[in-house]
Amino acid sequence: MTDPIGLISLAGGPVIRGVKRFLLEVRVVRKVRSELGTAGYRIDSIGLRRVMYAPGFAENLARIPRDGDELHQALAILINPTDRGGVNLLRERLTRAFAIRLPGSTPASQFRENQASSRHEQLLDGNQEIIATIERVGKGIDTGARDDTVFEYRLTEMHPSRARELRELREVWPATAEVVGALATSADRVALLRRWASNPPPSLAHGPGELLGVISDIAADLPEVADQELAIAFVELALAKRAEPRGYWLIRLLGLRGISEVGPAAAFLAEVSDYPLVIATLHPDGAEQAIVTLEGWEPPSRREEIHRRILLIHYYQATGRIDDAITMAKNTATEFDSTAAALLAVQALMARHMMNRSAGHRSDLSSALVLVVDTRAKRRRWGLQSGQALATEIRVRRLLADHRGALDIANGVGEVPATPEELRHPTVIAESALVHAQRGDLEIAKRLVADAPASERPHIEAVIADREDRSEDAILFWQAAIDANEEWGEKADLALQLAFRGVRSPFLDQLRTSNADLADEISQVADLYSHQPGALEAFRGFANAEHRGAQFLYNYFRREGDEAAAAALAADAALRWGDPDLWLESARFQLRQRQFATTIEQVHAALAVAGDGWGGRRMAYGLLVEAQTASGDWQRALSSAAQMLADDASDTSAAWALLYCQIRLNDYDAARATWLAAGGPEPETEVEVSAWIELVRTFGSEVGTARDALKVAARFPDNEPIRTALVGALFTGPREGQPVGDEAEAGSEAVEELDPDIEAFQELLGNYFRDFPDGAIRQVEVDLEDPLRSLQGVLGEGRPRPELVQQISDGTLPYGFASEVAGKTYLEGLIARSTGPVFTGPTNADAEAGAFRAAHDRGIILDLSALVTIARLPEPLRVLLTGHFANARALTDQQSDAVEGARVISRDSGMSLHPGEGAELPSVEHRTPDEIAAAAALAESVVQTFSLLALDSHSQLTAIERLAELDFRGSFLLAADHAVDTGLPLWSDDRALGGVARLTGGHAFDTPALIRHLRTEAVIDAELLDLADATLIAAGYTGVDFSPSIWNLAVTLAPNPLGVMQAIKFANGDAVQERAGWSTTQIDANVADPAVLVGYVHAIAQWLINIAADEETVASNLQVLCRILARRAWMTSSTLPYCVDAFRATTSEVAVSVLLHQIYLGFEALAERTDDATAAAATFELVSRLNPPDASRIRAAIVARNFE
């Protein structure tokens, strides 16, 4: 397809540079907006582009960042919320995008030059900068901190609640600004707080106790858990300064010191025992009474209200009021921006999912994931400890079966990479261990388990034991995990896991007191999985009556290996309960059974009953894409993938699915646009890699470089097809700055200088040869003194059988077999025979008429061979022929072949090696630049012709049964197979392929037949049809009727006579006298050119042999030709050897003898008119330049007066 960027580049360099710059900045904005959105920031995209378009942007970005510099200020107004961390993150992402995004490109090189120059300038005045920085910091502490603007700016980096309290404290204690200023400008906040804890500055020492309380919160929020001692110190200082309310701060101190036993806690809080939060904390009259106390109390401060709500959430959850806990937690998180409440909401949503998986709450986990991702982003932005949030996110993803996402986060490579502090958090370690254990990465899990919290270790050990098939150990660990956990939702889920192993947990007796139904359900599951007598029968009733029961029974059938029963139950339950998830489970089974129609039907049923917030939409559309692609319905698959991406524009998997469909539909420009819109994601799966490779092959370094390919290859070290394709894509794909035309002949050294990735490519290739020494890409040692002999053994490998070559050459087999044998695309093979022969006609007149009737009534299927023919014809005829039938269809599969073939042809080196026969050396075939350009133009025209046709997908043979049973995959047979399958006539310019269609019950016709048909219809000007016939003859088509004027026109049109020769050689047997007479005139006209003379003589002789019914007729036909040739005035000792050579090249064993016999007869005729001596002398002179055996044969016959 035409590359619009390529067209612009022809118009002028500045235009293309401007367009590429614009596209780069659009891509950067999209990428940066997505990355910062994940971190909790919103970006003004239009404003950011304006900043990027401003003069000097790259130079300013290259400079070492300084607070308050021009670019910093410009970026600060584009980001919300505005804080230093956000601005720095935005600047860092922009720097990375411009420095790394386009490795090897001119913009990137310029950027690096600017960056290096800028840093050199800054190093020269480094001392002045250091001094200025010190002065700025000093002024910030002395005066700037009291400035309202600076104070407010510094508060943006703090938790909103902390900022609010500090703002209020500043009203009564102005020195609060000094404290905030010191915190904001300190390079080591932990060290600063430690100094303050032992020796508070005056701004703290003389301030209100509540200010020390806020500082204790800041200390408690530090990422390092060990820093809780600092928080304790500041709370103690606050209490010493009579911070109010005292009861609240004592409870905070109780929690920080880790006092959890009731007795010690009551003693510690004795002086404030009547304080409502203390009463609720100690709950002497039970949790229910604590709830009553908290619900009836209206705290006087926000800080107390938040704590009241946090306690209520805990008590709601402990007493089974999960819905109330979720509502309270969400409201608190929203009203007070409380991340603690948000995490409690996430935990409650998970608990409800595990304890009450009703249809009304199926989106709990999806909601939990959104909430925890937002919570983690906020805590990171405010500099708070975020390890617990990360651990919770991993857990949510595990429950959602998002194993890839959970693993990425656990490995620190998620969308927002984990910090070292997060990864060291004990609960993160525990969740990471569970992820690896569930994936089977047991060695990693075992290394992590020792650093996990003691309460989490039994759970991890249980999963490890399960994976190692240590059933008894696993049961013990599951029971220990239940005992170690305090959350009842967690306990219930762990008890269910134990029940899935056929064991009833003692915890169920405790659970029965608060949730008897859930306890009974888990007990029934334990009975079912332990195969208790009658348990399955009893459970069927439970499954029919309860939605959860259906889900459990489905899982039971899956575990027992009865996939069919599980799928049947899932479909029945999905219909009964309107459960989209069960519809999907059934659909997945149907997909595995290759029941694509049923899969699609059930996925649509799932989408119909699902709500807008259903978390399974992505999987549903993913299944649709799989089913539709597997059945070859690429257009519908594309629609499904587009819907999947529309649901979540940040879903890179959906973007890959869409662009893969676009590639299969040969819309490479759209595929590139999809990839760019998605931010240029890296491929992860095999399908994604295959799509990425196609983009690289088409667009080169705009999509990927050799360095990128190295990273992909490292992820698939044992996958030879992917590794082979990676090397091939880089080897044959376009390179940035690749020379064309005459420059390309300068050799590989120029390419190496232009290719910035040459070292990476060499490493990629070297790794390939190391890992796959017998792979598809071979390494051959070449002797520079005799390179052809070095290649002889390699080229000779796997050569086709001679009989197969002969059957392809004479049109017995479809020509597409030649492409299959040579490992080429169908299009390459079709275009390579630029001078024929193209075997068409003759056909039965009645069959031909029936084919055209069906074509007008129902439509046609065009084979690629017909499209090549159409592309050879003059422009006006192309549209007329393709539009002649109302329903003209082609195959996307052959379109793909054409696109690939056109790509290969356009990059033709102009030289091919062909293996020699036997001990012969390989031969080198050269093509001129004009020949390459003509072939590339023809290929591009073929590709463009597809846009005029309706396209079907038909990727497998179905109607040609014998080949379908063999799973034959040749693309050249697909159109014929589809024509038979659909009942539409095949338009094919391959006589053997048309015969295949007819033999399997279909109709077929070729272009010469269509032209004959159009003459009878008289809908196209006769002169245009004459031009079409002449064009076909010039290209070597064999089925064109004889007309002297048309064949003369063909000679005029032909760039060389080879095509006309092929048309003569394999012509029909009609108008023999007229054809023979016209052909001999072509011989007479080309006597001066020995090669053309031989070609025409051979073509006519072979044609006379071909149309003969038997050997006697062969000899008779050749005798007539020999008499004609012998009487020609140009027949001399110089021309006779060429004629003998032409006869010897025919398939007739008697051809040369017939010609030599005619020479002898000429001697006899001359001897009768003169005498033997004169005739002998003339004849001896005529044969004087023949090969000695031929000349000797004539001389012997003259001497003996008898030719043998």
Secondary structure, DSSP 8 states (H G I E B T S, - for coil): ---HHHHHHHH-HHHHHHHHHHHHHHHHHHHHHHHHHHTT-EE-HHHHHHHHHSTTHHHHHHS---TT-HHHHHHHTTEES--HHHHHHHHHHHHHHHHHSSTTSHHHHHHHHHHHHHHHHHHHTHHHHHHHHHHHHHHHHHTGGGSHHHHHHHHTTS-HHHHHHHHHHHHH-TTHHHHHHHHHH-S-HHHHHHHHHHS--HHHHTS-HHHHHHHHHHHHTSS-GGGHHHHHHHHHHHHHTT-SSHHHHHHHHHHHHT--SHHHHHHHTGGGTTSHHHHHHH-TT-HHHHHHHHHT---SSHHHHHHHHHHHHHHHHHTT-HHHHHHHHHHHHHHH--HHHHHHHHHHHHHHHHH---GGGTTHHHHHHHHHHHHHHHHHHTT---HHHHHHHHHHHHHTT-HHHHHHHHTT-SSS---HHHHHSHHHHHHHHHHHHHHT-HHHHHHHHTTS-TTTHHHHHHHHHHHTT-HHHHHHHHHHHHHH---HHHHHHHHHHHHTTT---THHHHHHHH-HHHHHHHHHHHHHHTT-TTHHHHHHHHHHH-HHHHHHHHHHHHHTT-HHHHHHHHHHHHHHHT-HHHHHHHHHHHHHTT-HHHHHHHHHHHHHHS-TT-TTHHHHHHHHHHHHHHTT-HHHHHHHHHHHHHH-TT-HHHHHHHHHHHHHTT-HHHHHHHHHHTT-----SHHHHHHHHHHHHHHGGGT--HHHHHHHHHH-TT-HHHHHHHHHHHHHS--TT---GGGGGG-HHHHHHH-TTHHHHHHHHHHHHHH-TTSSS------TTSHHHHHHHHHTTT---HHHHHHHHTTSS-THHHHHHHT--HHHHHHH-TT--B------HHHHHHHHHHHHHH-EEE-HHHHHHHHHS-HHHHHHHHTSSSSEEEEHHHHHHHHHHHHHHHT--SEEEE--STT---EEEE--HHHHHHHHHHHHHHHHHGGGSEEE---S--SSHHHHHTT---GGGHHHHHHHHHT--EE-S-HHHHHHHHHTT--EE-HHHHHHHHHHHT-S-HHHHHHHHHHHHHTTBS-----HHHHHHHHHH-SSTHHHHHHHHT--SSSHHHHHHHHHHHHHHTTT-HHHHHHHHHHHHHHHHHT-SSHHHHHHHHHHHHHHHHT-TT-STTTHHHHHHHHHTSS-TTHHHHHHHHHHHHHHHHHHHS-HHHHHHHHHHHTTTS-HHHHHHHHHHHHHT---
